[in-house]
Amino acid sequence: MNDFQIPRNSLAWMLVAQAGVIAPHVWSLRLPVWIVLLCVGCGIWRVMVYQGRWTYPGRWVRVLFVIGGVVGIGFGYGTFLGVDPWVGLVITAFVLKLLEMHSKRDAYVVIILGYFVALTEFLYFQAIPYAAYVLLVVTCLTAALIGLNQTRSHTRPVKTFKLAASLLLQSVPLMVVLFVLFPRLAPLWTVPIQSQTARTGVTDRMSPGNIAELTQSDDLAFRATFEGPVPPQSELYWRGLVLSYFEDGTWSQVDPRSYGPVAARQKRPAWVDRIERLGNQVRYSIILEPTNQNWLFSLTVPEPVDMDGVYLVRDYRLVADPEVRSRLRYEVTSDLDYAIDRRMPSRLYYDNTMLPVKGNPKARELAAQMRAAAGSHRDYVNAVLRMFNEQEFSYTLKPPRLGDDTVDDFLLGTRSGFCEHYAGSFTFLMRAVGIPARVVVGYQGGEYNRIGDYVAVYQFDAHAWSEVWLEGEGWVRVDPTSAVAPERIQSGLESAVSSGEFLGDLTLSWLKYRQTLWITELRLQLAAISHYWDSWVVGYSPEVQVDLLTRLLGNVDSKTIGMITLGLFFGLLGIIGIILLRKKPIAALSEVDKEFLRFSQLLAKEGLGRRMGEGPIDYGRRLAAARPDLAAVANRVSETYVTLNYAEDVPSDAMALKQAVRAFRLRAMTTR
Amino acid sequence: MPPANAITLSQKSIFILPTREGLMFAVLVVFMVLAGINYQNSLVYALAFLLASLFMVSILHTYRNLAGLTLQAGPVKAAFAGEDAEFIVILSRLGERTHEALLLGWDKQMLQGADLLEEEEDRVKLYVPTRQRGVMNPGRLLIQTYYPVGLFRSWSWVDLDMSTLVYPYPVAAGPVPGAPSSAEEGEMLQREGAEDFYGLRQYHSSDPPRHVAWKSYARTEELLTKQYASYADRRVWLDWELLTGMEAEARLSRLCYWVLQLAATTNEYGLRLPGLEIAPGRGEAHRDEVLKALAIFEVGR
């Protein structure tokens, strides 16, 4: 079997596809350098073998390569579990197999491994461009598959690629049926997902400066689609985290579970029912980009979510368990008017009034003075806000550094900061006089995409604000930033910071050009398309499937759905078969043929039409015999036709035949 | 399929099953679906379903590559035992549908490739090794294809009722007994025609006037008649009995050798086998008749 020579056509597509499936892994720096070198080396080796310059490596060399590859992956990744080493392994096997193509079956193995490598790309990215790219690579692989089965004489690479594309195109309708109807099952066993735990978005620790950093990113955080009108920007406070613990200038979480039971599907602790929902209810669904974190975002105050793994915790936020490792879609109902914790449990009261014993003495003094001057807690809150508003406080993305006593330095020193400075120091000022207060971190606002009818929230919309507890009112949201920079809350970050600061670190961001109308229009269009893609294709989860099928088919059991799936699948397959197998007519008639056909149809009126299967010369003779007076012109017509159609070197030009026919008609008219 | 000289492949005669590579591909798809389930990844599902659909669609294409194809028995050439017999099968198509990467033959290990792309028909030469003399019918012809993706094999067995004669294997047996040796005969035998000018003799009144040597008469005023000779007496009989003491096949092989030797000369030769006699003659038709007699003599005894 050593003499198996893979067809050139197939090898070409195989190498193109190989480069194609590996490229994104190289590009995104997921592969160790040695695997990249191995890929290049094996590719070159294979081409050399094809050109007859080199031979395949010997058996022991190959064994060495395989052992080296496995050991290298073991050491390089430190584990064989997880997506990354797995991808490395498949790619290594794929390129090494290139050097062992002794039979046609080996070539099949390479291609089939190639399909599998193509798939791994989706474990990292699912956006439209990636999907299109993978589709292209899959077409190349299919072309390689076809090339293997073509005879050597008919191997034009482009034609093979076109055939591959048409085969895949014919498969698309069937794929859609399976995609929509095939039951989406729960994972059969747990798999390690993506080792790259890049945690993006807001974090559970807030210190001056770290939200400002986040605003340099134009990454999407999540998208929210509202049923009904979208609430005004100033109402869009997406709560993510509640930070109640302050130490060393940093606000952090107290484990929400320590406050008592969580509310989940089928589980409704008493505190949930004590929430006073005062109307202004909104329903919305959120598609959250993966954060690798537990917290979800919602508007206060949400209802418990009817979904496994999503909980409402005691500080009225939603959390996910396990963390959000892939895009998550959840539906929430929130009441924007509410009263919560009118009666405060002592544990909460304690946690939210606690401050370190030492530190920030000036701020404590300031707080005491201002509280003494104010009539009530409410007045005091307003006085602090007025201070931010009326005194020389400024809102900036690039705040100066602060010393150890961050609150003192900020309030009485630099006086320029970002939302976390204001929220943090405001909360401090509250606690300093014994008012329960806490910092809330999340996002504020978002961009309404009217084409896709959703609100897109980007990382630069990250925000921090405060909640204070007032006697008789419960928790009240107070956003000190709005006192400094009201435009931040009304129309977003861009209008609140000085020009050049907004996404200043990103030279090329679509979102920097929000002022240019057509760019914005185009961006919104593309964003809307990608939103539909994310919600209906990438986000086609078991829940969405059940929802859609119930809407389309009503309440049907799985057996009926199975029957419908099979029926549709094979029905469509049958239709494709009928189209493929229908008898195609003989090629369209040429001009010369048409002219001759007209000629015989004309004579058919005289009873002298051309008979079935009668050759043109015979027909000419029969005409000549029937009408001796027209013999010469009739023969000229048939001879011209034969010459034009069958003689070599004569261009098939209908003019000569037309002239002959005209001569015939003229003659026929004059002799009648 | 009942034997016929031209067969158009259709649904009734075409079989189709996945190949081992096809099963490998199916396993790949199953793994992909598993990956889709475990990673809850819609696009992995989508790719798995796309390939599953490709698998199914390729059934249609592989079937289509055979359907509508017409196979027709073409001319055959006789062979000597041990040689390859040549059969020509004419493939033709209906309408516009093309057929690519067809494989046909009687032996699964030795299939001949053929395409019908631009051309309306293709004459495929198939060689079948022969071992025994007689009438050889290679049986049902296998035509199959893996095109386009090799995941399925569709095939059909067609009986074109083709057969050919297999002559005995010629075994050198020395000069032909009773034939003039080529040295003695020389040029004379190479002359054309059955009647050759031989000499002149005195004219008899019964001689036909066109045989009179008029040129000579003009010169000598003596009437002479041109004499023509024919070699009717140079007849060779190839007789079974010439080779007594040998086995039947050995005798036939040697007779075959002599036939080939004689066929290259202008000698007339006849054949005597037990229970069969072919009168002496010449020419290709005669040679073929004699060889045929040798081929089918007591076949199957």
Interface residues (C-beta under 8 A of the other chain):
Chain A: R105 Y108 V109 I112 Y115 F116 A118 L119 F122 L123 Q126 A131 V134 V138 T142 L145 I146 L148 N149 Q150 T151 S153 H154 L163 L167 L168 Q170 S171 V172 P173 L174 M175 L178 F179 F182 R184 L185 A186 P187 L188 W189 T190 V191 I193 S326 V537 V538 G539 Y540 S541 F569 L573 I576 G577 L580 L581 K583 K584 P585 I586 A587
Chain B: R20 E21 M24 F25 L28 F31 M32 L34 A35 I37 N38 Y39 Q40 N41 S42 L43 V44 Y45 A46 L47 A48 F49 L50 L51 A52 S53 L54 M56 V57 S58 L60 H61 Y63 R64 A67 G68 L94 G95 E96 R97 E100 A101 G113 A114 D115 L117 Y146 Y147 P148 V149 G150
